[in-house]
Amino acid sequence: MKTEPDAVARIQAEWRRERPDLDSSPQGVIGRLHRVAARLTTELTTVYEAHGLAEGDFDVLATLRRAGAPYERTAGELAERTMITTGGMSKRIDRLERAGLVTRRSSEVDGRGRVIRLTERGRETIDAAVTDHLANERRLLDELDPADAAALERILTEWLARLGG
């Protein structure tokens, strides 16, 4: 069965035609990873949105939930454990606090620091969202043969470590 070239293959062919002196083969992996990542982001954020959350909201709430009881972290710890900058974190926490999903108090250790705690409503929200999120991830990964998924995880883990991530 012959398949049609995908967008990445077409881009590579155009570069080979226009710049045969360049090696466009890395685009086969990088370009497809970029496209897969964009598609996965769309698929994942749809689930977050169904729970009234943006991607960063989900990340903060999930980080607090994984902390274990009493489900709290300092704002600095949240910034370290998520993909959100400290400036963005403040805005995110403001929004989550207004929604009744977290509370904020001064740190007993550092008076300037803030401790963010998941509320009961926040815990219920993230528990429902993560249940749907993991089912969604399973659905997406089930597009691959289990052996391919395991190989991909191993390869990506090794590559990420080499890139310092």
PASE-118245 format. One record per atom (N, C-alpha, C): residue in three letters; x, y negated, z. Coordinates in pm, whole numbers, plus 32768, in hexadecimal, padded with zeros to 4 digits. Atoms other than C-alpha are relative to their C-alpha. Layout:
N
ALAXYZ;...
***
This chain:
165
MET805580768000;MET800080008000;MET80597F848000;LYS7FB1807A800B;LYS80997EB67F91;LYS7FB27F8C803D;THR804180737FC2;THR804C7D848066;THR80347F817FBF;GLU7FDB80838035;GLU80527C1E7FF4;GLU80647FBF805E;PRO7FA280477FA9;PRO816F7B468073;PRO7FB47F9E805A;ASP803D80607FA5;ASP81117A7E81A7;ASP803F7F777FEB;ALA7FD0808A8010;ALA8152790981CD;ALA80977FF78017;VAL7F7180067FE3;VAL82AA79448262;VAL805080387F8B;ALA7FBA7FC68073;ALA83137A258142;ALA80007F9F7F89;ARG80078063806D;ARG829D791A804B;ARG80627F8E8019;ILE7FA2806B7FDD;ILE8366780F8103;ILE808F802E7FE8;GLN7F7A7FCB8015;GLN849B78EB8100;GLN802080087F6A;ALA7FEA7FF58091;ALA8472792D7F8B;ALA80187F777FC2;GLU7FEC80888035;GLU845577B87F47;GLU808B7FCC8023;TRP7F7A802C7FDA;TRP85947772800B;TRP806C804D7FB2;ARG7F9E7FB4804F;ARG864A788C7F57;ARG80097FC87F72;ARG8002803B8086;ARG85DF77EE7E0D;ARG80447F788000;GLU7FCE80897FFE;GLU863376897E70;GLU808C7FF3803B;ARG7F7D80087FBF;ARG876276C97F4D;ARG8039808D8011;PRO7FCB7F777FF7;PRO87F7781E7EF8;PRO808180098050;ASP7F8580027FB1;ASP892F77B37FB3;ASP7FE680118096;LEU80247FF47F72;LEU887277C68100;LEU7FC58089801D;ASP803B7F827FD2;ASP881078FB81C5;ASP7F7B7FE28043;SER8084801B7FC7;SER869A78E081FD;SER7FC98077804E;SER80347F887FBC;SER867D7A39829C;SER7FD77FE98092;PRO802F80147F75;PRO866779B38405;PRO7F6E7FD18007;GLN808C802D8000;GLN851B791683A3;GLN7FA080768007;GLY80567F8A7FFB;GLY84917A768382;GLY7FD68021808E;VAL801E7FE67F72;VAL84A67A9F84FB;VAL7FCD7F818043;ILE8022807B7FB8;ILE849F7939857D;ILE7F7B7FC77FCF;GLY807C80368037;GLY838B78C38494;GLY7F878050802B;ARG80727FAC7FD8;ARG82AE79EB84E4;ARG7FE77FF78096;LEU801380117F70;LEU82EE79CB865A;LEU7FB77F7E801E;HIS804080827FED;HIS828D785E8644;HIS7F6B80097FDE;ARG808D7FF28028;ARG814B78B5858C;ARG7FB2805A805F;VAL80427FA97F9F;VAL80FA79D3867A;VAL7FE77FB38081;ALA800F804D7F84;ALA813678EC87A5;ALA7F8D7F9C7FF4;ALA806C80618013;ALA804D77E48715;ALA7F7880468002;ARG807E7FB58003;ARG7F3F78E886D2;ARG7FDD8034808C;LEU80187FCF7F78;LEU7F68797F882E;LEU7FD27F8F805B;THR802A80727FAE;THR7F4C782788CD;THR7F6D7FE27FEA;THR808E8017801F;THR7E0177F2881B;THR7FA8806A8040;GLU804F7F917FC7;GLU7D8379498887;GLU7FFB7FF98098;LEU7FFB80067F6D;LEU7DF2791489F1;LEU7FB37F898037;THR804280787FCC;THR7D7277B18A1D;THR7F6980097FF3;THR80917FED800C;THR7C19781B89A7;THR7FC8803D8080;VAL802C7FC17F82;VAL7BFE78F48ADF;VAL80077F9C8072;TYR7FF480637F95;TYR7C7D77DF8BC2;TYR7F8B7F9D7FF9;GLU806C80628013;GLU7B8276EC8B2F;GLU7F7980378029;ALA807E7FC27FD6;ALA7A6777E28B70;ALA7FEC7FF68097;HIS800580107F6E;HIS7ABB77B38CE1;HIS80117F6D8029;GLY7FF4808F7FE4;GLY7AD076378CC5;GLY808E7FD3801A;LEU7F74801D7FE5;LEU7C4B76398CCC;LEU804E7FE37F81;ALA7F9D80128069;ALA7D5E75B28BEF;ALA80728060801E;GLU7F917FA27FEF;GLU7E9B767F8BBF;GLU80527FE1807E;GLY7FB480267F8A;GLY7F5975BA8CC9;GLY7FB480168081;ASP80537FE67F89;ASP7E3675D48DBE;ASP800A80938027;PHE7FF87F707FE9;PHE7E39774D8D97;PHE80888022803D;ASP7F787FE47FD2;ASP7FB277528DCB;ASP80117FD98093;VAL7FF4802E7F75;VAL7F9F76888F0F;VAL7FAE8059805D;LEU80567FAE7FAB;LEU7E7A774C8F9E;LEU8037808E800D;ALA7FC87F797FFC;ALA7F1A789A8F41;ALA807E80038056;THR7F8780067FAE;THR806278308FE3;THR7FDB7FFB8094;LEU802F80067F75;LEU7FA977D79124;LEU7FC68087802C;ARG803F7F7F7FDD;ARG7EE4791E911C;ARG806A806B8016;ARG7F957F9D7FF3;ARG802079ED90EC;ARG80567FE9807C;ALA7FB2801F7F88;ALA80BC7940921A;ALA7FD180528077;GLY80387FB77F8E;GLY7FDC7A1192FC;GLY7FCB7F9E8068;ALA803C80547F98;ALA7F1D79919428;ALA806E7FB7804C;PRO80778053800F;PRO7F0278779480;PRO7FF47FBB7F78;TYR800D80328089;TYR7F2878379307;TYR80297F6E7FF3;GLU7FCF8089800A;GLU7FFD77029319;GLU80927FFC7FD8;ARG7F77801E8029;ARG813D7670928B;ARG80127F6A8007;THR7FE88090800A;THR81E3751E9292;THR7FF27FDA7F6D;ALA800A802F808A;ALA81B77449915D;ALA8081801F7FB4;GLY7F817FE1803F;GLY832A747A9115;GLY800B80937FDA;GLU7FFF7F70801F;GLU830975F59129;GLU7FA6801F7F8A;LEU805A7FEA8072;LEU81E275E8903C;LEU80437FD57F7E;ALA7FBC802F8079;ALA82AD751D8F43;ALA806E80637FD6;GLU7F967F9F801E;GLU83CD76198F5D;GLU7FCA80817FC6;ARG80367F7D8025;ARG82E977468F29;ARG7FA07FFA7F8A;THR805A800F8071;THR821976BC8E0B;THR80497FBC7F8D;MET7FC780448074;MET8255761F8CB8;MET7FD97F6C8000;ILE803380897FF6;ILE81DD74CC8D38;ILE806B7FA88042;THR7FA0805E7FC6;THR82C073A18D7C;THR7FC87FCA8084;THR802F80377F80;THR82B172FB8ED3;THR7F9C7F8F7FEA;GLY805F806B801F;GLY820671CC8E38;GLY7F7980377FD5;GLY807C7FBF802D;GLY810772A78D8B;GLY7FBC804B8070;MET80367FB47F90;MET80DC73718EC8;MET7FA67FA88056;SER8050805B7FAD;SER805C72448F89;SER7F767FE97FC2;LYS808080148045;LYS7F4F72008E85;LYS7FAB807F8004;ARG80477F807FFF;ARG7EF473718E77;ARG7FC38018808B;ILE80317FEB7F78;ILE7ED373868FF3;ILE7F8D7FA1801F;ASP806E805F7FEF;ASP7DFD724A8FF6;ASP7F8080387FC5;ARG80777FCC8046;ARG7D0F72E98EFC;ARG7FC9807C8048;LEU802D7F877FBB;LEU7D0474388FB3;LEU7FC47FDF8088;GLU8037802B7F7F;GLU7CC8738690FE;GLU7F747FC57FED;ARG80848039801C;ARG7BA772BD9069;ARG7F98806C7FE2;ALA805A7F918022;ALA7B1374058FEB;ALA7FE6805B8077;GLY80157FAE7F88;GLY7B257497914C;GLY804780867FFC;LEU7FBA7F80800F;LEU7C1975A990E4;LEU807F80078057;VAL7F8B80057FA7;VAL7D41753791BA;VAL7FEE7F8E8063;THR7FF480707FA2;THR7D87745D92E8;THR80937FDC8007;ARG7F7780327FF5;ARG7EBC738F932D;ARG80117FC5808B;ARG7FE0803A7F7C;ARG7F6073389479;ARG80957FE48004;SER7F72801C7FED;SER80AB72AD94F1;SER8046807B8036;SER7FAE7F917FD0;SER81BE73A8952E;SER80287FE78091;GLU7FD3800A7F74;GLU821073EE969B;GLU80987FFD8006;VAL7F6D7FFA8005;VAL837D741F9632;VAL80397F7E7FC8;ASP7FD1807A8043;ASP83A572F0954F;ASP7F877FA47FEF;GLY8073805A8000;GLY82B371D0958C;GLY7FE17FC57F78;ARG801880358086;ARG82E071579427;ARG7FC680697FA3;GLY802E7F938055;GLY828E72AD9397;GLY7F6C801C8013;ARG808D7FDB7FFC;ARG8134732E934A;ARG7FF380977FF4;VAL801F7F728008;VAL80AB748B9383;VAL7F77800D7FBD;ILE807A7FEB804B;ILE7FA474FF928E;ILE7FCA808A8026;ARG803F7F827FD6;ARG7EAF760B9301;ARG7F86801C7FAA;LEU80747FD2804B;LEU7DB376D2923C;LEU7F878000805C;THR807C7FFA7FB2;THR7C4E76A092B9;THR7FBC80857FE4;GLU804D7F858019;GLU7B5777BE92D0;GLU7FC67FFD7F72;ARG8036800E8089;ARG7AB3773A9193;ARG806F80147F99;GLY7F8E7FEE8059;GLY7C0A772A90F1;GLY802880927FF5;ARG7FDD7F718002;ARG7C5478929154;ARG7F9B804F7FB0;GLU80677FBB804E;GLU7B09790990C8;GLU800F7FE37F6B;THR7FEF8027808C;THR7B4778488F87;THR807680487FC1;ILE7F8A7FC1803C;ILE7CA678CE8F4F;ILE7FF280987FFE;ASP80147F708003;ASP7C427A318FAE;ASP7FAD802A7F88;ALA80537FE18075;ALA7B327A308EA5;ALA804E7FE67F7F;ALA7FB680238079;ALA7C1379848DA6;ALA806F80637FE4;VAL7F907FA48017;VAL7D3B7A6D8DD9;VAL7FCD808B7FD9;THR803C7F82802A;THR7C587B9D8DBB;THR7FE47FFE7F6A;ASP801C800E8090;ASP7BE27B228C67;ASP807F7FEE7FAF;HIS7F8180198044;HIS7D407AAE8C0A;HIS804C80837FE6;LEU7FB77F838011;LEU7DDF7C028C45;LEU7FB8805F7FA0;ALA804B7FB08061;ALA7CC87CB08B87;ALA80197FCC7F72;ASN7FE5803D8082;ASN7D027BBC8A69;ASN808D80237FD0;GLU7F777FD98026;GLU7E7A7BFF8A6E;GLU800480927FD6;ARG80067F718026;ARG7E317D758A64;ARG7FC6800D7F74;ARG803F7FFB8085;ARG7D4C7D3F8937;ARG80647FD77F95;LEU7F9F80328061;LEU7E5B7C7A8884;LEU807280637FEC;LEU7F917FA2800A;LEU7F6F7D7288D2;LEU7FD680867FC3;ASP80317F83803A;ASP7E957E97886A;ASP80017FFE7F67;GLU7FEE80078090;GLU7EC67E198705;GLU807F80497FD4;LEU7F827FBB801C;LEU801D7EBF871D;LEU7FFA80908031;ASP7FEB7F797FCF;ASP8079802B8740;ASP80457FF48089;PRO7FC3800C7F7B;PRO80D5806588B1;PRO809A80077FFE;ALA7F6E7FF78008;ALA823A80C98852;ALA803A7F7E7FC9;ASP7FD180808036;ASP825F7F8B8784;ASP7FF67F918068;ALA801080657F97;ALA81D97EB888A3;ALA806F800E8068;ALA7F957FEA7F9F;ALA82D47F578991;ALA80877FD47FC7;ALA7F83802A8040;ALA83F17F208899;ALA80087F697FF7;LEU80038091800A;LEU83867DB98864;LEU801B7FC08088;GLU7FE780357F7A;GLU837F7D7A89DA;GLU8094800B8023;ARG7F727FEC7FE3;ARG84DD7E0A89FE;ARG80567F9E7FB2;ILE7FB3805A8056;ILE85657D4088DA;ILE7FF17F6E802E;LEU8017808A7FD7;LEU84C47BFA894A;LEU803E7FE48089;THR7FC380107F7B;THR85397C2E8AB2;THR80977FEB7FF3;GLU7F6F800B8015;GLU869F7C618A3E;GLU80247F7C7FBC;TRP7FE4807B804C;TRP86947B3F8949;TRP7FEF7F86805B;LEU801980707FA6;LEU85FC7A538A49;LEU80707FF28066;ALA7F9180057FA0;ALA870B7AAF8B45;ALA807E7FC77FBF;ARG7F8A80338046;ARG88197A6A8A43;ARG7FF57F6A7FE2;LEU8017808F801A;LEU877C791889F8;LEU7FFE7FAF8082;GLY7FFD80457F7F;GLY878878C68B6B;GLY7F777FE58039;GLY8088801A7FD1;GLY861478DB8BA8;GLY7FCF80648060;
***
